[in-house]
Amino acid sequence: MRLKRWIVVCIAALPAVGCGTSGGQLTIPQSDNTYPLVLLDVVPTGASLMTVTTHSLPITLHVKSNDSLSFVGLAVDDDGGAQNIQIWQTVRQCRNIGGGLVTCSGPGTPGAPAKDNPDTGKKPGDIANTRRVVAMTLDMHPLTIGFDSVEVKVWAVGINFSNLSEQTQEVTLEYP
């Protein structure tokens, strides 16, 4: 089932992203004052694809412990090149310890993306792709074991070769 969902996500993403990371290539300019376009697709268990962008509304999904969600991030910069696409996440886990008391851990500040697809070592004058894609699957089960409630926030960040970045709205996953 997971492989089938992954194939559907990849096929759905192909028209938007071209083949692999390519969507075209360009020579990296000396400067680029425009921000990259960034979007994040999410496919929850048994549901339809949903997309968040920089200017869309955030999405909140109620998930089950056995849910698995697929995320595909896309960064596009047609005039400066896409240097990286990143998927970030934070997790907050809580358990009821009795007497009306709850103890929680997280979310904390993430130190690095959960997944990324950088194009490193390039400088102005080099050839680069205009699009970058990254994908990840998030299994809720390991995050929910021993906890009464879990909140996961996921978002994507696209970065161009001038180090200008744009971030999508968050996808919030709430268990139960």
Chimera marker file (.cmm) of the C-alpha trace (Angstrom):
<marker_set name="trace">
<marker id="1" x="0.000" y="0.000" z="0.000" r="1" g="1" b="0" radius="0.5"/>
<marker id="2" x="2.784" y="2.437" z="0.909" r="1" g="1" b="0" radius="0.5"/>
<marker id="3" x="4.601" y="1.778" z="-2.398" r="1" g="1" b="0" radius="0.5"/>
<marker id="4" x="1.376" y="2.292" z="-4.344" r="1" g="1" b="0" radius="0.5"/>
<marker id="5" x="0.747" y="5.637" z="-2.592" r="1" g="1" b="0" radius="0.5"/>
<marker id="6" x="4.359" y="6.700" z="-3.233" r="1" g="1" b="0" radius="0.5"/>
<marker id="7" x="4.019" y="5.905" z="-6.946" r="1" g="1" b="0" radius="0.5"/>
<marker id="8" x="0.781" y="7.918" z="-7.118" r="1" g="1" b="0" radius="0.5"/>
<marker id="9" x="2.478" y="10.902" z="-5.429" r="1" g="1" b="0" radius="0.5"/>
<marker id="10" x="5.450" y="10.737" z="-7.797" r="1" g="1" b="0" radius="0.5"/>
<marker id="11" x="3.242" y="10.452" z="-10.867" r="1" g="1" b="0" radius="0.5"/>
<marker id="12" x="1.070" y="13.335" z="-9.664" r="1" g="1" b="0" radius="0.5"/>
<marker id="13" x="4.176" y="15.465" z="-9.111" r="1" g="1" b="0" radius="0.5"/>
<marker id="14" x="5.744" y="14.770" z="-12.531" r="1" g="1" b="0" radius="0.5"/>
<marker id="15" x="3.729" y="17.297" z="-14.558" r="1" g="1" b="0" radius="0.5"/>
<marker id="16" x="4.638" y="20.025" z="-12.081" r="1" g="1" b="0" radius="0.5"/>
<marker id="17" x="8.291" y="19.154" z="-11.640" r="1" g="1" b="0" radius="0.5"/>
<marker id="18" x="9.351" y="17.647" z="-14.910" r="1" g="1" b="0" radius="0.5"/>
<marker id="19" x="11.608" y="14.612" z="-14.698" r="1" g="1" b="0" radius="0.5"/>
<marker id="20" x="13.601" y="14.262" z="-11.479" r="1" g="1" b="0" radius="0.5"/>
<marker id="21" x="15.056" y="17.602" z="-10.432" r="1" g="1" b="0" radius="0.5"/>
<marker id="22" x="15.133" y="19.094" z="-13.897" r="1" g="1" b="0" radius="0.5"/>
<marker id="23" x="12.551" y="21.504" z="-15.159" r="1" g="1" b="0" radius="0.5"/>
<marker id="24" x="15.083" y="23.377" z="-17.154" r="1" g="1" b="0" radius="0.5"/>
<marker id="25" x="18.562" y="24.632" z="-16.619" r="1" g="1" b="0" radius="0.5"/>
<marker id="26" x="20.166" y="28.046" z="-16.595" r="1" g="1" b="0" radius="0.5"/>
<marker id="27" x="23.453" y="29.769" z="-15.977" r="1" g="1" b="0" radius="0.5"/>
<marker id="28" x="23.482" y="31.022" z="-12.371" r="1" g="1" b="0" radius="0.5"/>
<marker id="29" x="23.423" y="34.843" z="-12.517" r="1" g="1" b="0" radius="0.5"/>
<marker id="30" x="25.619" y="37.153" z="-10.426" r="1" g="1" b="0" radius="0.5"/>
<marker id="31" x="22.517" y="38.244" z="-8.507" r="1" g="1" b="0" radius="0.5"/>
<marker id="32" x="18.845" y="37.353" z="-8.344" r="1" g="1" b="0" radius="0.5"/>
<marker id="33" x="16.443" y="39.634" z="-6.462" r="1" g="1" b="0" radius="0.5"/>
<marker id="34" x="13.435" y="37.324" z="-6.794" r="1" g="1" b="0" radius="0.5"/>
<marker id="35" x="12.381" y="34.688" z="-4.300" r="1" g="1" b="0" radius="0.5"/>
<marker id="36" x="11.850" y="31.065" z="-5.298" r="1" g="1" b="0" radius="0.5"/>
<marker id="37" x="8.389" y="29.575" z="-5.554" r="1" g="1" b="0" radius="0.5"/>
<marker id="38" x="7.918" y="26.792" z="-3.005" r="1" g="1" b="0" radius="0.5"/>
<marker id="39" x="5.110" y="24.329" z="-2.415" r="1" g="1" b="0" radius="0.5"/>
<marker id="40" x="4.503" y="21.247" z="-0.322" r="1" g="1" b="0" radius="0.5"/>
<marker id="41" x="2.145" y="18.440" z="-1.325" r="1" g="1" b="0" radius="0.5"/>
<marker id="42" x="0.808" y="16.074" z="1.330" r="1" g="1" b="0" radius="0.5"/>
<marker id="43" x="-1.048" y="12.821" z="0.729" r="1" g="1" b="0" radius="0.5"/>
<marker id="44" x="-2.635" y="11.503" z="3.948" r="1" g="1" b="0" radius="0.5"/>
<marker id="45" x="-3.697" y="7.881" z="4.374" r="1" g="1" b="0" radius="0.5"/>
<marker id="46" x="-6.871" y="7.310" z="2.377" r="1" g="1" b="0" radius="0.5"/>
<marker id="47" x="-7.282" y="10.959" z="1.366" r="1" g="1" b="0" radius="0.5"/>
<marker id="48" x="-6.612" y="13.238" z="-1.587" r="1" g="1" b="0" radius="0.5"/>
<marker id="49" x="-3.509" y="15.262" z="-2.306" r="1" g="1" b="0" radius="0.5"/>
<marker id="50" x="-3.431" y="18.697" z="-0.667" r="1" g="1" b="0" radius="0.5"/>
<marker id="51" x="-0.966" y="21.523" z="-1.273" r="1" g="1" b="0" radius="0.5"/>
<marker id="52" x="0.343" y="24.384" z="0.838" r="1" g="1" b="0" radius="0.5"/>
<marker id="53" x="2.275" y="27.334" z="-0.553" r="1" g="1" b="0" radius="0.5"/>
<marker id="54" x="3.701" y="30.527" z="0.869" r="1" g="1" b="0" radius="0.5"/>
<marker id="55" x="0.391" y="32.337" z="0.430" r="1" g="1" b="0" radius="0.5"/>
<marker id="56" x="-2.122" y="29.528" z="0.979" r="1" g="1" b="0" radius="0.5"/>
<marker id="57" x="-3.920" y="28.774" z="4.181" r="1" g="1" b="0" radius="0.5"/>
<marker id="58" x="-2.249" y="26.291" z="6.542" r="1" g="1" b="0" radius="0.5"/>
<marker id="59" x="-3.672" y="22.775" z="6.716" r="1" g="1" b="0" radius="0.5"/>
<marker id="60" x="-4.612" y="20.855" z="9.884" r="1" g="1" b="0" radius="0.5"/>
<marker id="61" x="-5.208" y="17.110" z="9.629" r="1" g="1" b="0" radius="0.5"/>
<marker id="62" x="-6.447" y="14.732" z="12.304" r="1" g="1" b="0" radius="0.5"/>
<marker id="63" x="-4.457" y="11.515" z="11.993" r="1" g="1" b="0" radius="0.5"/>
<marker id="64" x="-4.515" y="8.013" z="13.461" r="1" g="1" b="0" radius="0.5"/>
<marker id="65" x="-1.590" y="6.181" z="15.000" r="1" g="1" b="0" radius="0.5"/>
<marker id="66" x="-1.295" y="3.867" z="11.999" r="1" g="1" b="0" radius="0.5"/>
<marker id="67" x="-1.379" y="6.649" z="9.382" r="1" g="1" b="0" radius="0.5"/>
<marker id="68" x="1.481" y="7.229" z="6.994" r="1" g="1" b="0" radius="0.5"/>
<marker id="69" x="1.711" y="10.490" z="5.067" r="1" g="1" b="0" radius="0.5"/>
<marker id="70" x="3.721" y="11.312" z="1.959" r="1" g="1" b="0" radius="0.5"/>
<marker id="71" x="5.205" y="14.783" z="1.476" r="1" g="1" b="0" radius="0.5"/>
<marker id="72" x="6.687" y="16.196" z="-1.742" r="1" g="1" b="0" radius="0.5"/>
<marker id="73" x="8.378" y="19.610" z="-1.714" r="1" g="1" b="0" radius="0.5"/>
<marker id="74" x="9.131" y="21.641" z="-4.836" r="1" g="1" b="0" radius="0.5"/>
<marker id="75" x="11.265" y="24.777" z="-5.254" r="1" g="1" b="0" radius="0.5"/>
<marker id="76" x="11.202" y="26.672" z="-8.558" r="1" g="1" b="0" radius="0.5"/>
<marker id="77" x="13.359" y="29.643" z="-9.532" r="1" g="1" b="0" radius="0.5"/>
<marker id="78" x="13.303" y="30.184" z="-13.291" r="1" g="1" b="0" radius="0.5"/>
<marker id="79" x="15.607" y="33.214" z="-13.290" r="1" g="1" b="0" radius="0.5"/>
<marker id="80" x="18.175" y="32.351" z="-10.596" r="1" g="1" b="0" radius="0.5"/>
<marker id="81" x="18.133" y="28.589" z="-10.162" r="1" g="1" b="0" radius="0.5"/>
<marker id="82" x="16.854" y="26.485" z="-7.255" r="1" g="1" b="0" radius="0.5"/>
<marker id="83" x="19.724" y="25.690" z="-4.885" r="1" g="1" b="0" radius="0.5"/>
<marker id="84" x="17.799" y="23.639" z="-2.297" r="1" g="1" b="0" radius="0.5"/>
<marker id="85" x="14.395" y="22.371" z="-1.279" r="1" g="1" b="0" radius="0.5"/>
<marker id="86" x="13.961" y="21.351" z="2.346" r="1" g="1" b="0" radius="0.5"/>
<marker id="87" x="11.214" y="19.697" z="4.373" r="1" g="1" b="0" radius="0.5"/>
<marker id="88" x="11.236" y="20.658" z="8.056" r="1" g="1" b="0" radius="0.5"/>
<marker id="89" x="9.266" y="19.200" z="10.956" r="1" g="1" b="0" radius="0.5"/>
<marker id="90" x="8.726" y="19.614" z="14.671" r="1" g="1" b="0" radius="0.5"/>
<marker id="91" x="7.077" y="17.144" z="17.046" r="1" g="1" b="0" radius="0.5"/>
<marker id="92" x="5.253" y="17.787" z="20.320" r="1" g="1" b="0" radius="0.5"/>
<marker id="93" x="4.314" y="14.663" z="22.329" r="1" g="1" b="0" radius="0.5"/>
<marker id="94" x="2.162" y="14.685" z="25.480" r="1" g="1" b="0" radius="0.5"/>
<marker id="95" x="1.044" y="12.075" z="27.986" r="1" g="1" b="0" radius="0.5"/>
<marker id="96" x="-1.479" y="12.213" z="30.782" r="1" g="1" b="0" radius="0.5"/>
<marker id="97" x="0.319" y="11.440" z="34.068" r="1" g="1" b="0" radius="0.5"/>
<marker id="98" x="-2.833" y="11.344" z="36.180" r="1" g="1" b="0" radius="0.5"/>
<marker id="99" x="-4.641" y="13.751" z="38.455" r="1" g="1" b="0" radius="0.5"/>
<marker id="100" x="-5.414" y="16.037" z="35.535" r="1" g="1" b="0" radius="0.5"/>
<marker id="101" x="-1.702" y="16.613" z="34.879" r="1" g="1" b="0" radius="0.5"/>
<marker id="102" x="-0.115" y="16.378" z="31.444" r="1" g="1" b="0" radius="0.5"/>
<marker id="103" x="3.572" y="16.356" z="30.594" r="1" g="1" b="0" radius="0.5"/>
<marker id="104" x="4.808" y="17.311" z="27.142" r="1" g="1" b="0" radius="0.5"/>
<marker id="105" x="8.080" y="17.285" z="25.245" r="1" g="1" b="0" radius="0.5"/>
<marker id="106" x="8.894" y="19.374" z="22.200" r="1" g="1" b="0" radius="0.5"/>
<marker id="107" x="8.519" y="20.920" z="19.826" r="1" g="1" b="0" radius="0.5"/>
<marker id="108" x="11.859" y="22.687" z="20.188" r="1" g="1" b="0" radius="0.5"/>
<marker id="109" x="13.666" y="24.354" z="17.333" r="1" g="1" b="0" radius="0.5"/>
<marker id="110" x="14.734" y="22.007" z="14.559" r="1" g="1" b="0" radius="0.5"/>
<marker id="111" x="18.457" y="22.173" z="13.880" r="1" g="1" b="0" radius="0.5"/>
<marker id="112" x="18.291" y="20.755" z="10.367" r="1" g="1" b="0" radius="0.5"/>
<marker id="113" x="15.688" y="19.795" z="7.789" r="1" g="1" b="0" radius="0.5"/>
<marker id="114" x="14.107" y="16.352" z="8.019" r="1" g="1" b="0" radius="0.5"/>
<marker id="115" x="14.880" y="15.972" z="4.292" r="1" g="1" b="0" radius="0.5"/>
<marker id="116" x="16.516" y="18.172" z="1.701" r="1" g="1" b="0" radius="0.5"/>
<marker id="117" x="17.887" y="18.077" z="-1.824" r="1" g="1" b="0" radius="0.5"/>
<marker id="118" x="20.716" y="20.628" z="-2.127" r="1" g="1" b="0" radius="0.5"/>
<marker id="119" x="22.692" y="21.494" z="-5.234" r="1" g="1" b="0" radius="0.5"/>
<marker id="120" x="25.989" y="22.342" z="-3.544" r="1" g="1" b="0" radius="0.5"/>
<marker id="121" x="29.295" y="23.749" z="-4.702" r="1" g="1" b="0" radius="0.5"/>
<marker id="122" x="27.917" y="25.899" z="-7.503" r="1" g="1" b="0" radius="0.5"/>
<marker id="123" x="28.620" y="29.578" z="-8.074" r="1" g="1" b="0" radius="0.5"/>
<marker id="124" x="27.555" y="32.293" z="-10.533" r="1" g="1" b="0" radius="0.5"/>
<marker id="125" x="28.382" y="31.232" z="-14.073" r="1" g="1" b="0" radius="0.5"/>
<marker id="126" x="27.757" y="27.528" z="-13.385" r="1" g="1" b="0" radius="0.5"/>
<marker id="127" x="24.831" y="25.595" z="-14.867" r="1" g="1" b="0" radius="0.5"/>
<marker id="128" x="22.017" y="24.754" z="-12.407" r="1" g="1" b="0" radius="0.5"/>
<marker id="129" x="18.486" y="23.397" z="-12.418" r="1" g="1" b="0" radius="0.5"/>
<marker id="130" x="15.541" y="25.746" z="-12.112" r="1" g="1" b="0" radius="0.5"/>
<marker id="131" x="13.629" y="23.194" z="-9.987" r="1" g="1" b="0" radius="0.5"/>
<marker id="132" x="14.445" y="20.927" z="-7.077" r="1" g="1" b="0" radius="0.5"/>
<marker id="133" x="12.244" y="18.209" z="-5.570" r="1" g="1" b="0" radius="0.5"/>
<marker id="134" x="12.408" y="16.359" z="-2.253" r="1" g="1" b="0" radius="0.5"/>
<marker id="135" x="10.098" y="13.714" z="-0.810" r="1" g="1" b="0" radius="0.5"/>
<marker id="136" x="9.605" y="11.974" z="2.506" r="1" g="1" b="0" radius="0.5"/>
<marker id="137" x="7.180" y="9.632" z="4.194" r="1" g="1" b="0" radius="0.5"/>
<marker id="138" x="6.111" y="10.268" z="7.780" r="1" g="1" b="0" radius="0.5"/>
<marker id="139" x="4.868" y="7.264" z="9.753" r="1" g="1" b="0" radius="0.5"/>
<marker id="140" x="2.799" y="8.351" z="12.751" r="1" g="1" b="0" radius="0.5"/>
<marker id="141" x="3.038" y="5.054" z="14.658" r="1" g="1" b="0" radius="0.5"/>
<marker id="142" x="6.574" y="5.495" z="16.096" r="1" g="1" b="0" radius="0.5"/>
<marker id="143" x="5.692" y="9.049" z="17.134" r="1" g="1" b="0" radius="0.5"/>
<marker id="144" x="2.513" y="8.060" z="18.988" r="1" g="1" b="0" radius="0.5"/>
<marker id="145" x="3.688" y="5.010" z="20.981" r="1" g="1" b="0" radius="0.5"/>
<marker id="146" x="3.271" y="5.796" z="24.687" r="1" g="1" b="0" radius="0.5"/>
<marker id="147" x="1.726" y="9.219" z="24.122" r="1" g="1" b="0" radius="0.5"/>
<marker id="148" x="-1.861" y="10.421" z="24.505" r="1" g="1" b="0" radius="0.5"/>
<marker id="149" x="-1.511" y="13.294" z="22.032" r="1" g="1" b="0" radius="0.5"/>
<marker id="150" x="0.986" y="14.256" z="19.356" r="1" g="1" b="0" radius="0.5"/>
<marker id="151" x="1.268" y="17.338" z="17.162" r="1" g="1" b="0" radius="0.5"/>
<marker id="152" x="3.577" y="17.355" z="14.153" r="1" g="1" b="0" radius="0.5"/>
<marker id="153" x="4.174" y="20.484" z="12.080" r="1" g="1" b="0" radius="0.5"/>
<marker id="154" x="5.673" y="20.100" z="8.596" r="1" g="1" b="0" radius="0.5"/>
<marker id="155" x="6.678" y="22.824" z="6.134" r="1" g="1" b="0" radius="0.5"/>
<marker id="156" x="8.961" y="23.313" z="3.137" r="1" g="1" b="0" radius="0.5"/>
<marker id="157" x="11.638" y="25.917" z="2.430" r="1" g="1" b="0" radius="0.5"/>
<marker id="158" x="12.970" y="26.700" z="-1.040" r="1" g="1" b="0" radius="0.5"/>
<marker id="159" x="16.314" y="28.486" z="-1.481" r="1" g="1" b="0" radius="0.5"/>
<marker id="160" x="17.847" y="29.995" z="-4.611" r="1" g="1" b="0" radius="0.5"/>
<marker id="161" x="21.521" y="30.595" z="-5.419" r="1" g="1" b="0" radius="0.5"/>
<marker id="162" x="21.337" y="34.167" z="-4.060" r="1" g="1" b="0" radius="0.5"/>
<marker id="163" x="20.351" y="32.634" z="-0.686" r="1" g="1" b="0" radius="0.5"/>
<marker id="164" x="16.859" y="34.074" z="-0.879" r="1" g="1" b="0" radius="0.5"/>
<marker id="165" x="14.382" y="31.677" z="0.681" r="1" g="1" b="0" radius="0.5"/>
<marker id="166" x="10.641" y="31.222" z="0.864" r="1" g="1" b="0" radius="0.5"/>
<marker id="167" x="8.661" y="29.025" z="3.250" r="1" g="1" b="0" radius="0.5"/>
<marker id="168" x="5.283" y="27.336" z="2.851" r="1" g="1" b="0" radius="0.5"/>
<marker id="169" x="2.504" y="27.468" z="5.364" r="1" g="1" b="0" radius="0.5"/>
<marker id="170" x="2.524" y="24.604" z="7.870" r="1" g="1" b="0" radius="0.5"/>
<marker id="171" x="0.764" y="21.270" z="7.642" r="1" g="1" b="0" radius="0.5"/>
<marker id="172" x="-0.239" y="20.379" z="11.209" r="1" g="1" b="0" radius="0.5"/>
<marker id="173" x="-0.916" y="16.753" z="12.062" r="1" g="1" b="0" radius="0.5"/>
<marker id="174" x="-2.916" y="16.188" z="15.252" r="1" g="1" b="0" radius="0.5"/>
<marker id="175" x="-3.214" y="12.824" z="17.030" r="1" g="1" b="0" radius="0.5"/>
<marker id="176" x="-5.735" y="11.795" z="18.202" r="1" g="1" b="0" radius="0.5"/>
<link id1="1" id2="2" r="1" g="1" b="0" radius="0.2"/>
<link id1="2" id2="3" r="1" g="1" b="0" radius="0.2"/>
<link id1="3" id2="4" r="1" g="1" b="0" radius="0.2"/>
<link id1="4" id2="5" r="1" g="1" b="0" radius="0.2"/>
<link id1="5" id2="6" r="1" g="1" b="0" radius="0.2"/>
<link id1="6" id2="7" r="1" g="1" b="0" radius="0.2"/>
<link id1="7" id2="8" r="1" g="1" b="0" radius="0.2"/>
<link id1="8" id2="9" r="1" g="1" b="0" radius="0.2"/>
<link id1="9" id2="10" r="1" g="1" b="0" radius="0.2"/>
<link id1="10" id2="11" r="1" g="1" b="0" radius="0.2"/>
<link id1="11" id2="12" r="1" g="1" b="0" radius="0.2"/>
<link id1="12" id2="13" r="1" g="1" b="0" radius="0.2"/>
<link id1="13" id2="14" r="1" g="1" b="0" radius="0.2"/>
<link id1="14" id2="15" r="1" g="1" b="0" radius="0.2"/>
<link id1="15" id2="16" r="1" g="1" b="0" radius="0.2"/>
<link id1="16" id2="17" r="1" g="1" b="0" radius="0.2"/>
<link id1="17" id2="18" r="1" g="1" b="0" radius="0.2"/>
<link id1="18" id2="19" r="1" g="1" b="0" radius="0.2"/>
<link id1="19" id2="20" r="1" g="1" b="0" radius="0.2"/>
<link id1="20" id2="21" r="1" g="1" b="0" radius="0.2"/>
<link id1="21" id2="22" r="1" g="1" b="0" radius="0.2"/>
<link id1="22" id2="23" r="1" g="1" b="0" radius="0.2"/>
<link id1="23" id2="24" r="1" g="1" b="0" radius="0.2"/>
<link id1="24" id2="25" r="1" g="1" b="0" radius="0.2"/>
<link id1="25" id2="26" r="1" g="1" b="0" radius="0.2"/>
<link id1="26" id2="27" r="1" g="1" b="0" radius="0.2"/>
<link id1="27" id2="28" r="1" g="1" b="0" radius="0.2"/>
<link id1="28" id2="29" r="1" g="1" b="0" radius="0.2"/>
<link id1="29" id2="30" r="1" g="1" b="0" radius="0.2"/>
<link id1="30" id2="31" r="1" g="1" b="0" radius="0.2"/>
<link id1="31" id2="32" r="1" g="1" b="0" radius="0.2"/>
<link id1="32" id2="33" r="1" g="1" b="0" radius="0.2"/>
<link id1="33" id2="34" r="1" g="1" b="0" radius="0.2"/>
<link id1="34" id2="35" r="1" g="1" b="0" radius="0.2"/>
<link id1="35" id2="36" r="1" g="1" b="0" radius="0.2"/>
<link id1="36" id2="37" r="1" g="1" b="0" radius="0.2"/>
<link id1="37" id2="38" r="1" g="1" b="0" radius="0.2"/>
<link id1="38" id2="39" r="1" g="1" b="0" radius="0.2"/>
<link id1="39" id2="40" r="1" g="1" b="0" radius="0.2"/>
<link id1="40" id2="41" r="1" g="1" b="0" radius="0.2"/>
<link id1="41" id2="42" r="1" g="1" b="0" radius="0.2"/>
<link id1="42" id2="43" r="1" g="1" b="0" radius="0.2"/>
<link id1="43" id2="44" r="1" g="1" b="0" radius="0.2"/>
<link id1="44" id2="45" r="1" g="1" b="0" radius="0.2"/>
<link id1="45" id2="46" r="1" g="1" b="0" radius="0.2"/>
<link id1="46" id2="47" r="1" g="1" b="0" radius="0.2"/>
<link id1="47" id2="48" r="1" g="1" b="0" radius="0.2"/>
<link id1="48" id2="49" r="1" g="1" b="0" radius="0.2"/>
<link id1="49" id2="50" r="1" g="1" b="0" radius="0.2"/>
<link id1="50" id2="51" r="1" g="1" b="0" radius="0.2"/>
<link id1="51" id2="52" r="1" g="1" b="0" radius="0.2"/>
<link id1="52" id2="53" r="1" g="1" b="0" radius="0.2"/>
<link id1="53" id2="54" r="1" g="1" b="0" radius="0.2"/>
<link id1="54" id2="55" r="1" g="1" b="0" radius="0.2"/>
<link id1="55" id2="56" r="1" g="1" b="0" radius="0.2"/>
<link id1="56" id2="57" r="1" g="1" b="0" radius="0.2"/>
<link id1="57" id2="58" r="1" g="1" b="0" radius="0.2"/>
<link id1="58" id2="59" r="1" g="1" b="0" radius="0.2"/>
<link id1="59" id2="60" r="1" g="1" b="0" radius="0.2"/>
<link id1="60" id2="61" r="1" g="1" b="0" radius="0.2"/>
<link id1="61" id2="62" r="1" g="1" b="0" radius="0.2"/>
<link id1="62" id2="63" r="1" g="1" b="0" radius="0.2"/>
<link id1="63" id2="64" r="1" g="1" b="0" radius="0.2"/>
<link id1="64" id2="65" r="1" g="1" b="0" radius="0.2"/>
<link id1="65" id2="66" r="1" g="1" b="0" radius="0.2"/>
<link id1="66" id2="67" r="1" g="1" b="0" radius="0.2"/>
<link id1="67" id2="68" r="1" g="1" b="0" radius="0.2"/>
<link id1="68" id2="69" r="1" g="1" b="0" radius="0.2"/>
<link id1="69" id2="70" r="1" g="1" b="0" radius="0.2"/>
<link id1="70" id2="71" r="1" g="1" b="0" radius="0.2"/>
<link id1="71" id2="72" r="1" g="1" b="0" radius="0.2"/>
<link id1="72" id2="73" r="1" g="1" b="0" radius="0.2"/>
<link id1="73" id2="74" r="1" g="1" b="0" radius="0.2"/>
<link id1="74" id2="75" r="1" g="1" b="0" radius="0.2"/>
<link id1="75" id2="76" r="1" g="1" b="0" radius="0.2"/>
<link id1="76" id2="77" r="1" g="1" b="0" radius="0.2"/>
<link id1="77" id2="78" r="1" g="1" b="0" radius="0.2"/>
<link id1="78" id2="79" r="1" g="1" b="0" radius="0.2"/>
<link id1="79" id2="80" r="1" g="1" b="0" radius="0.2"/>
<link id1="80" id2="81" r="1" g="1" b="0" radius="0.2"/>
<link id1="81" id2="82" r="1" g="1" b="0" radius="0.2"/>
<link id1="82" id2="83" r="1" g="1" b="0" radius="0.2"/>
<link id1="83" id2="84" r="1" g="1" b="0" radius="0.2"/>
<link id1="84" id2="85" r="1" g="1" b="0" radius="0.2"/>
<link id1="85" id2="86" r="1" g="1" b="0" radius="0.2"/>
<link id1="86" id2="87" r="1" g="1" b="0" radius="0.2"/>
<link id1="87" id2="88" r="1" g="1" b="0" radius="0.2"/>
<link id1="88" id2="89" r="1" g="1" b="0" radius="0.2"/>
<link id1="89" id2="90" r="1" g="1" b="0" radius="0.2"/>
<link id1="90" id2="91" r="1" g="1" b="0" radius="0.2"/>
<link id1="91" id2="92" r="1" g="1" b="0" radius="0.2"/>
<link id1="92" id2="93" r="1" g="1" b="0" radius="0.2"/>
<link id1="93" id2="94" r="1" g="1" b="0" radius="0.2"/>
<link id1="94" id2="95" r="1" g="1" b="0" radius="0.2"/>
<link id1="95" id2="96" r="1" g="1" b="0" radius="0.2"/>
<link id1="96" id2="97" r="1" g="1" b="0" radius="0.2"/>
<link id1="97" id2="98" r="1" g="1" b="0" radius="0.2"/>
<link id1="98" id2="99" r="1" g="1" b="0" radius="0.2"/>
<link id1="99" id2="100" r="1" g="1" b="0" radius="0.2"/>
<link id1="100" id2="101" r="1" g="1" b="0" radius="0.2"/>
<link id1="101" id2="102" r="1" g="1" b="0" radius="0.2"/>
<link id1="102" id2="103" r="1" g="1" b="0" radius="0.2"/>
<link id1="103" id2="104" r="1" g="1" b="0" radius="0.2"/>
<link id1="104" id2="105" r="1" g="1" b="0" radius="0.2"/>
<link id1="105" id2="106" r="1" g="1" b="0" radius="0.2"/>
<link id1="106" id2="107" r="1" g="1" b="0" radius="0.2"/>
<link id1="107" id2="108" r="1" g="1" b="0" radius="0.2"/>
<link id1="108" id2="109" r="1" g="1" b="0" radius="0.2"/>
<link id1="109" id2="110" r="1" g="1" b="0" radius="0.2"/>
<link id1="110" id2="111" r="1" g="1" b="0" radius="0.2"/>
<link id1="111" id2="112" r="1" g="1" b="0" radius="0.2"/>
<link id1="112" id2="113" r="1" g="1" b="0" radius="0.2"/>
<link id1="113" id2="114" r="1" g="1" b="0" radius="0.2"/>
<link id1="114" id2="115" r="1" g="1" b="0" radius="0.2"/>
<link id1="115" id2="116" r="1" g="1" b="0" radius="0.2"/>
<link id1="116" id2="117" r="1" g="1" b="0" radius="0.2"/>
<link id1="117" id2="118" r="1" g="1" b="0" radius="0.2"/>
<link id1="118" id2="119" r="1" g="1" b="0" radius="0.2"/>
<link id1="119" id2="120" r="1" g="1" b="0" radius="0.2"/>
<link id1="120" id2="121" r="1" g="1" b="0" radius="0.2"/>
<link id1="121" id2="122" r="1" g="1" b="0" radius="0.2"/>
<link id1="122" id2="123" r="1" g="1" b="0" radius="0.2"/>
<link id1="123" id2="124" r="1" g="1" b="0" radius="0.2"/>
<link id1="124" id2="125" r="1" g="1" b="0" radius="0.2"/>
<link id1="125" id2="126" r="1" g="1" b="0" radius="0.2"/>
<link id1="126" id2="127" r="1" g="1" b="0" radius="0.2"/>
<link id1="127" id2="128" r="1" g="1" b="0" radius="0.2"/>
<link id1="128" id2="129" r="1" g="1" b="0" radius="0.2"/>
<link id1="129" id2="130" r="1" g="1" b="0" radius="0.2"/>
<link id1="130" id2="131" r="1" g="1" b="0" radius="0.2"/>
<link id1="131" id2="132" r="1" g="1" b="0" radius="0.2"/>
<link id1="132" id2="133" r="1" g="1" b="0" radius="0.2"/>
<link id1="133" id2="134" r="1" g="1" b="0" radius="0.2"/>
<link id1="134" id2="135" r="1" g="1" b="0" radius="0.2"/>
<link id1="135" id2="136" r="1" g="1" b="0" radius="0.2"/>
<link id1="136" id2="137" r="1" g="1" b="0" radius="0.2"/>
<link id1="137" id2="138" r="1" g="1" b="0" radius="0.2"/>
<link id1="138" id2="139" r="1" g="1" b="0" radius="0.2"/>
<link id1="139" id2="140" r="1" g="1" b="0" radius="0.2"/>
<link id1="140" id2="141" r="1" g="1" b="0" radius="0.2"/>
<link id1="141" id2="142" r="1" g="1" b="0" radius="0.2"/>
<link id1="142" id2="143" r="1" g="1" b="0" radius="0.2"/>
<link id1="143" id2="144" r="1" g="1" b="0" radius="0.2"/>
<link id1="144" id2="145" r="1" g="1" b="0" radius="0.2"/>
<link id1="145" id2="146" r="1" g="1" b="0" radius="0.2"/>
<link id1="146" id2="147" r="1" g="1" b="0" radius="0.2"/>
<link id1="147" id2="148" r="1" g="1" b="0" radius="0.2"/>
<link id1="148" id2="149" r="1" g="1" b="0" radius="0.2"/>
<link id1="149" id2="150" r="1" g="1" b="0" radius="0.2"/>
<link id1="150" id2="151" r="1" g="1" b="0" radius="0.2"/>
<link id1="151" id2="152" r="1" g="1" b="0" radius="0.2"/>
<link id1="152" id2="153" r="1" g="1" b="0" radius="0.2"/>
<link id1="153" id2="154" r="1" g="1" b="0" radius="0.2"/>
<link id1="154" id2="155" r="1" g="1" b="0" radius="0.2"/>
<link id1="155" id2="156" r="1" g="1" b="0" radius="0.2"/>
<link id1="156" id2="157" r="1" g="1" b="0" radius="0.2"/>
<link id1="157" id2="158" r="1" g="1" b="0" radius="0.2"/>
<link id1="158" id2="159" r="1" g="1" b="0" radius="0.2"/>
<link id1="159" id2="160" r="1" g="1" b="0" radius="0.2"/>
<link id1="160" id2="161" r="1" g="1" b="0" radius="0.2"/>
<link id1="161" id2="162" r="1" g="1" b="0" radius="0.2"/>
<link id1="162" id2="163" r="1" g="1" b="0" radius="0.2"/>
<link id1="163" id2="164" r="1" g="1" b="0" radius="0.2"/>
<link id1="164" id2="165" r="1" g="1" b="0" radius="0.2"/>
<link id1="165" id2="166" r="1" g="1" b="0" radius="0.2"/>
<link id1="166" id2="167" r="1" g="1" b="0" radius="0.2"/>
<link id1="167" id2="168" r="1" g="1" b="0" radius="0.2"/>
<link id1="168" id2="169" r="1" g="1" b="0" radius="0.2"/>
<link id1="169" id2="170" r="1" g="1" b="0" radius="0.2"/>
<link id1="170" id2="171" r="1" g="1" b="0" radius="0.2"/>
<link id1="171" id2="172" r="1" g="1" b="0" radius="0.2"/>
<link id1="172" id2="173" r="1" g="1" b="0" radius="0.2"/>
<link id1="173" id2="174" r="1" g="1" b="0" radius="0.2"/>
<link id1="174" id2="175" r="1" g="1" b="0" radius="0.2"/>
<link id1="175" id2="176" r="1" g="1" b="0" radius="0.2"/>
</marker_set>
